[in-house]
Amino acid sequence: VQTCALPIWMSDLLAAVVEDEDLAYEEEVARNPYSVRAWVRYIAFKQTSNLAPRARAFAVDLLYERALRVLPGSYKLWHAYLARRTARARVCGRPALRACA
């Protein structure tokens, strides 16, 4: 599985959550790393995977972060990623964003 210039420790973690079913998506993002559509399809697939909830959340966050490294100007990816992180922070009882006082 080819990754997008990740540190060694992150590559090891990614290997732990990449399943055989991910291979087609990994190949697609390796062939077309600048395709927002390819990353969004992969993320949508991973959100419905059979991983344990915490592992699935970790895997989806890693995918967003990989995609955003390649496509830092993608509004669509940033919006979805930040909405996800904000919603999860609210559920955990922590304010995601605080106004500067």
URSULLIN-V16707 format. One record per run of one state. SS is the DSSP state (H for helix, E for strand, L for the rest). FROM is the first residue (numbers start at 0). LEN is the number of residues. If there is no record, write none. Layout:
# URSULLIN-V16707
SS,FROM,LEN  SS,FROM,LEN
This chain:
# URSULLIN-V16707
L,0,7  H,7,10  L,17,2  H,19,12  L,31,4  H,35,12  L,47,5  H,52,18  L,70,4  H,74,17  L,91,10
